[in-house]
Amino acid sequence: MIELSHAYKVYPGPVHALNDVSLKIEKGEFVYLTGPSGAGKTTLFRLMSAYDRASSGQISILGYNLNAIQGNQVAFFRRHIGVIYQDFRLIKSKSVFENVALPLVVRNERTKFIESRVSEMLDHVGLSLKKNDLPDQLSGGEQQRVAVARALVHRPSFLIADEPTGNLDPRRSAEIIELLEKVNAQGTTVFVATHDIELVNRRARRVVEIENGQVVRS
C-alpha cells in the first residue's frame, strides 16, 4: 500500500510545493492525478519515487519509509517501482532494445533472461520490429511506448506515470492508457498524472485532484 500522511515539501524561497498532503492508494488500484501546471504533481511523484525527500510528514510505499530510507535501500526500493516521464528520457545512443534492457542490466540479470524479458515487453508494446532502431528514428508515440516497456520490464509493484500522454495525439494517448490498464489488470498499482480531463472522464477510475500543493479532491 502507498500512504502519505501530512506530507510537506518546501523549497528555498520559500516555495511551498506540497502542503499537508495525506493520501492512501491501495494495492492494485488505478488512480489518476489531475491539477493545473505547478500544482505539485511532479513534486509529489519525486517524493514517491525517492528522488526527493519530504520536508516533513510521513511517506510509506511498499513497506519502505521514504523519510528514513538510506543508501542501498533506495536502489532496492526502486527495484519495486517503475517511472514513466513525459519527456521519455531515453538514451539516444542506445537502441530500443538496450533502452528497455537497462533496468535489468543494472540488476545484473542473466543475459538470456534479459533477452527473453525485453523481447516479451517489446512484443507487448508492438515494437519488436524496431528493437535495433535508435530513439531519434522513432515517432513520439513509439518513444513513449519504449519508455513504458522500460518502466515495466522488471515487473514493478507500483508504476508512476508523469504526464505519459502529454506529447501525444488523442489516438496515441488512448493506446498508452490501454497499455497501463493491461498492466494494472495484472496486479500492478498505477498512479498517472495527466492534464487530459476528457481522457480521465472516459474511464471510471479514482481521481485525485491537487491545487496549490494541496489535495482538493479524492
TORKOL-4160 file (C-alpha; in steps of 0.2 Angstrom, whole numbers, padded with zeros to 4 digits, m for minus):
218
<pt num="1" X="0000" Y="0000" Z="0000"/>
<pt num="2" X="0005" Y="0018" Z="m0003"/>
<pt num="3" X="0002" Y="0031" Z="0011"/>
<pt num="4" X="0006" Y="0049" Z="0013"/>
<pt num="5" X="0002" Y="0057" Z="0030"/>
<pt num="6" X="0003" Y="0076" Z="0032"/>
<pt num="7" X="0017" Y="0077" Z="0019"/>
<pt num="8" X="0025" Y="0094" Z="0016"/>
<pt num="9" X="0038" Y="0100" Z="0003"/>
<pt num="10" X="0046" Y="0117" Z="0005"/>
<pt num="11" X="0060" Y="0123" Z="m0007"/>
<pt num="12" X="0071" Y="0138" Z="m0004"/>
<pt num="13" X="0062" Y="0154" Z="m0007"/>
<pt num="14" X="0052" Y="0148" Z="0002"/>
<pt num="15" X="0041" Y="0139" Z="m0011"/>
<pt num="16" X="0028" Y="0128" Z="m0003"/>
<pt num="17" X="0027" Y="0114" Z="m0017"/>
<pt num="18" X="0016" Y="0102" Z="m0006"/>
<pt num="19" X="0005" Y="0107" Z="0009"/>
<pt num="20" X="m0001" Y="0094" Z="0021"/>
<pt num="21" X="m0004" Y="0080" Z="0008"/>
<pt num="22" X="m0012" Y="0065" Z="0015"/>
<pt num="23" X="m0017" Y="0051" Z="0003"/>
<pt num="24" X="m0019" Y="0032" Z="0003"/>
<pt num="25" X="m0018" Y="0021" Z="m0013"/>
<pt num="26" X="m0022" Y="0003" Z="m0011"/>
<pt num="27" X="m0013" Y="m0012" Z="m0019"/>
<pt num="28" X="m0020" Y="m0015" Z="m0037"/>
<pt num="29" X="m0028" Y="0002" Z="m0038"/>
<pt num="30" X="m0028" Y="0013" Z="m0054"/>
<pt num="31" X="m0028" Y="0031" Z="m0049"/>
<pt num="32" X="m0027" Y="0047" Z="m0059"/>
<pt num="33" X="m0019" Y="0063" Z="m0053"/>
<pt num="34" X="m0025" Y="0079" Z="m0060"/>
<pt num="35" X="m0022" Y="0098" Z="m0057"/>
<pt num="36" X="m0015" Y="0113" Z="m0066"/>
<pt num="37" X="0003" Y="0116" Z="m0071"/>
<pt num="38" X="0013" Y="0120" Z="m0055"/>
<pt num="39" X="0000" Y="0112" Z="m0043"/>
<pt num="40" X="0013" Y="0100" Z="m0036"/>
<pt num="41" X="0010" Y="0084" Z="m0046"/>
<pt num="42" X="0029" Y="0082" Z="m0051"/>
<pt num="43" X="0035" Y="0086" Z="m0034"/>
<pt num="44" X="0023" Y="0073" Z="m0027"/>
<pt num="45" X="0030" Y="0060" Z="m0039"/>
<pt num="46" X="0048" Y="0064" Z="m0035"/>
<pt num="47" X="0044" Y="0061" Z="m0016"/>
<pt num="48" X="0035" Y="0045" Z="m0020"/>
<pt num="49" X="0050" Y="0038" Z="m0031"/>
<pt num="50" X="0063" Y="0043" Z="m0018"/>
<pt num="51" X="0071" Y="0056" Z="m0029"/>
<pt num="52" X="0067" Y="0069" Z="m0016"/>
<pt num="53" X="0063" Y="0069" Z="0002"/>
<pt num="54" X="0048" Y="0077" Z="0011"/>
<pt num="55" X="0052" Y="0092" Z="0022"/>
<pt num="56" X="0040" Y="0085" Z="0035"/>
<pt num="57" X="0026" Y="0072" Z="0036"/>
<pt num="58" X="0027" Y="0053" Z="0033"/>
<pt num="59" X="0028" Y="0043" Z="0016"/>
<pt num="60" X="0027" Y="0024" Z="0016"/>
<pt num="61" X="0027" Y="0015" Z="0000"/>
<pt num="62" X="0028" Y="m0004" Z="m0002"/>
<pt num="63" X="0034" Y="m0006" Z="0016"/>
<pt num="64" X="0048" Y="0007" Z="0014"/>
<pt num="65" X="0048" Y="0023" Z="0025"/>
<pt num="66" X="0054" Y="0035" Z="0012"/>
<pt num="67" X="0058" Y="0048" Z="0026"/>
<pt num="68" X="0072" Y="0037" Z="0033"/>
<pt num="69" X="0077" Y="0027" Z="0018"/>
<pt num="70" X="0096" Y="0027" Z="0015"/>
<pt num="71" X="0110" Y="0022" Z="0003"/>
<pt num="72" X="0107" Y="0005" Z="m0004"/>
<pt num="73" X="0089" Y="0004" Z="0002"/>
<pt num="74" X="0085" Y="0017" Z="m0011"/>
<pt num="75" X="0091" Y="0006" Z="m0025"/>
<pt num="76" X="0082" Y="m0009" Z="m0018"/>
<pt num="77" X="0066" Y="0001" Z="m0016"/>
<pt num="78" X="0067" Y="0007" Z="m0035"/>
<pt num="79" X="0068" Y="m0011" Z="m0040"/>
<pt num="80" X="0049" Y="m0012" Z="m0035"/>
<pt num="81" X="0043" Y="0003" Z="m0044"/>
<pt num="82" X="0043" Y="0009" Z="m0062"/>
<pt num="83" X="0043" Y="0028" Z="m0068"/>
<pt num="84" X="0037" Y="0035" Z="m0084"/>
<pt num="85" X="0042" Y="0053" Z="m0089"/>
<pt num="86" X="0033" Y="0065" Z="m0101"/>
<pt num="87" X="0049" Y="0068" Z="m0110"/>
<pt num="88" X="0053" Y="0049" Z="m0112"/>
<pt num="89" X="0071" Y="0051" Z="m0106"/>
<pt num="90" X="0078" Y="0038" Z="m0117"/>
<pt num="91" X="0097" Y="0036" Z="m0120"/>
<pt num="92" X="0099" Y="0042" Z="m0138"/>
<pt num="93" X="0115" Y="0032" Z="m0141"/>
<pt num="94" X="0107" Y="0016" Z="m0137"/>
<pt num="95" X="0095" Y="0005" Z="m0147"/>
<pt num="96" X="0077" Y="0002" Z="m0142"/>
<pt num="97" X="0082" Y="m0015" Z="m0135"/>
<pt num="98" X="0096" Y="m0008" Z="m0125"/>
<pt num="99" X="0085" Y="0006" Z="m0118"/>
<pt num="100" X="0072" Y="m0006" Z="m0112"/>
<pt num="101" X="0085" Y="m0018" Z="m0105"/>
<pt num="102" X="0093" Y="m0005" Z="m0094"/>
<pt num="103" X="0084" Y="m0009" Z="m0078"/>
<pt num="104" X="0088" Y="m0027" Z="m0079"/>
<pt num="105" X="0107" Y="m0024" Z="m0084"/>
<pt num="106" X="0108" Y="m0013" Z="m0068"/>
<pt num="107" X="0102" Y="m0028" Z="m0058"/>
<pt num="108" X="0115" Y="m0039" Z="m0066"/>
<pt num="109" X="0102" Y="m0051" Z="m0073"/>
<pt num="110" X="0107" Y="m0065" Z="m0084"/>
<pt num="111" X="0109" Y="m0062" Z="m0102"/>
<pt num="112" X="0097" Y="m0075" Z="m0108"/>
<pt num="113" X="0084" Y="m0068" Z="m0096"/>
<pt num="114" X="0087" Y="m0050" Z="m0102"/>
<pt num="115" X="0085" Y="m0056" Z="m0120"/>
<pt num="116" X="0069" Y="m0065" Z="m0116"/>
<pt num="117" X="0061" Y="m0052" Z="m0105"/>
<pt num="118" X="0065" Y="m0037" Z="m0116"/>
<pt num="119" X="0058" Y="m0047" Z="m0132"/>
<pt num="120" X="0042" Y="m0051" Z="m0122"/>
<pt num="121" X="0040" Y="m0032" Z="m0117"/>
<pt num="122" X="0044" Y="m0026" Z="m0135"/>
<pt num="123" X="0031" Y="m0038" Z="m0142"/>
<pt num="124" X="0018" Y="m0032" Z="m0129"/>
<pt num="125" X="0020" Y="m0014" Z="m0134"/>
<pt num="126" X="0021" Y="m0018" Z="m0153"/>
<pt num="127" X="0039" Y="m0013" Z="m0156"/>
<pt num="128" X="0048" Y="m0030" Z="m0159"/>
<pt num="129" X="0052" Y="m0024" Z="m0177"/>
<pt num="130" X="0060" Y="m0008" Z="m0170"/>
<pt num="131" X="0072" Y="m0016" Z="m0157"/>
<pt num="132" X="0088" Y="m0011" Z="m0166"/>
<pt num="133" X="0082" Y="0007" Z="m0170"/>
<pt num="134" X="0088" Y="0022" Z="m0161"/>
<pt num="135" X="0076" Y="0034" Z="m0152"/>
<pt num="136" X="0078" Y="0048" Z="m0164"/>
<pt num="137" X="0072" Y="0036" Z="m0178"/>
<pt num="138" X="0055" Y="0033" Z="m0169"/>
<pt num="139" X="0039" Y="0044" Z="m0168"/>
<pt num="140" X="0034" Y="0052" Z="m0152"/>
<pt num="141" X="0021" Y="0038" Z="m0149"/>
<pt num="142" X="0034" Y="0025" Z="m0152"/>
<pt num="143" X="0046" Y="0033" Z="m0140"/>
<pt num="144" X="0033" Y="0034" Z="m0126"/>
<pt num="145" X="0030" Y="0015" Z="m0129"/>
<pt num="146" X="0048" Y="0012" Z="m0127"/>
<pt num="147" X="0048" Y="0022" Z="m0111"/>
<pt num="148" X="0033" Y="0011" Z="m0105"/>
<pt num="149" X="0042" Y="m0005" Z="m0109"/>
<pt num="150" X="0057" Y="0001" Z="m0099"/>
<pt num="151" X="0047" Y="0005" Z="m0084"/>
<pt num="152" X="0038" Y="m0012" Z="m0084"/>
<pt num="153" X="0052" Y="m0024" Z="m0089"/>
<pt num="154" X="0057" Y="m0028" Z="m0071"/>
<pt num="155" X="0038" Y="m0031" Z="m0066"/>
<pt num="156" X="0036" Y="m0017" Z="m0054"/>
<pt num="157" X="0023" Y="m0017" Z="m0040"/>
<pt num="158" X="0020" Y="0001" Z="m0042"/>
<pt num="159" X="0020" Y="0012" Z="m0058"/>
<pt num="160" X="0021" Y="0031" Z="m0058"/>
<pt num="161" X="0017" Y="0039" Z="m0074"/>
<pt num="162" X="0020" Y="0058" Z="m0075"/>
<pt num="163" X="0010" Y="0065" Z="m0090"/>
<pt num="164" X="0014" Y="0050" Z="m0101"/>
<pt num="165" X="0002" Y="0056" Z="m0114"/>
<pt num="166" X="0007" Y="0075" Z="m0113"/>
<pt num="167" X="0016" Y="0075" Z="m0130"/>
<pt num="168" X="0004" Y="0063" Z="m0139"/>
<pt num="169" X="m0011" Y="0065" Z="m0150"/>
<pt num="170" X="m0028" Y="0058" Z="m0144"/>
<pt num="171" X="m0026" Y="0041" Z="m0153"/>
<pt num="172" X="m0008" Y="0038" Z="m0146"/>
<pt num="173" X="m0014" Y="0044" Z="m0129"/>
<pt num="174" X="m0028" Y="0031" Z="m0129"/>
<pt num="175" X="m0015" Y="0017" Z="m0134"/>
<pt num="176" X="m0004" Y="0022" Z="m0119"/>
<pt num="177" X="m0018" Y="0022" Z="m0107"/>
<pt num="178" X="m0024" Y="0005" Z="m0113"/>
<pt num="179" X="m0006" Y="m0002" Z="m0110"/>
<pt num="180" X="m0006" Y="0004" Z="m0092"/>
<pt num="181" X="m0024" Y="m0003" Z="m0089"/>
<pt num="182" X="m0017" Y="m0020" Z="m0095"/>
<pt num="183" X="m0003" Y="m0019" Z="m0083"/>
<pt num="184" X="m0015" Y="m0014" Z="m0069"/>
<pt num="185" X="m0026" Y="m0029" Z="m0073"/>
<pt num="186" X="m0011" Y="m0040" Z="m0070"/>
<pt num="187" X="m0009" Y="m0033" Z="m0052"/>
<pt num="188" X="0002" Y="m0018" Z="m0053"/>
<pt num="189" X="m0004" Y="m0002" Z="m0044"/>
<pt num="190" X="m0004" Y="0013" Z="m0056"/>
<pt num="191" X="m0004" Y="0031" Z="m0052"/>
<pt num="192" X="m0005" Y="0043" Z="m0068"/>
<pt num="193" X="m0003" Y="0061" Z="m0068"/>
<pt num="194" X="m0012" Y="0070" Z="m0083"/>
<pt num="195" X="m0020" Y="0086" Z="m0089"/>
<pt num="196" X="m0031" Y="0077" Z="m0101"/>
<pt num="197" X="m0048" Y="0078" Z="m0092"/>
<pt num="198" X="m0058" Y="0071" Z="m0106"/>
<pt num="199" X="m0047" Y="0055" Z="m0105"/>
<pt num="200" X="m0050" Y="0054" Z="m0087"/>
<pt num="201" X="m0069" Y="0056" Z="m0089"/>
<pt num="202" X="m0070" Y="0042" Z="m0102"/>
<pt num="203" X="m0064" Y="0030" Z="m0089"/>
<pt num="204" X="m0072" Y="0025" Z="m0072"/>
<pt num="205" X="m0056" Y="0027" Z="m0061"/>
<pt num="206" X="m0052" Y="0035" Z="m0045"/>
<pt num="207" X="m0046" Y="0053" Z="m0047"/>
<pt num="208" X="m0035" Y="0063" Z="m0035"/>
<pt num="209" X="m0035" Y="0082" Z="m0039"/>
<pt num="210" X="m0021" Y="0094" Z="m0032"/>
<pt num="211" X="m0021" Y="0113" Z="m0032"/>
<pt num="212" X="m0008" Y="0124" Z="m0025"/>
<pt num="213" X="0001" Y="0109" Z="m0017"/>
<pt num="214" X="m0015" Y="0103" Z="m0008"/>
<pt num="215" X="m0026" Y="0088" Z="m0012"/>
<pt num="216" X="m0043" Y="0096" Z="m0015"/>
<pt num="217" X="m0052" Y="0080" Z="m0021"/>
<pt num="218" X="m0050" Y="0061" Z="m0020"/>
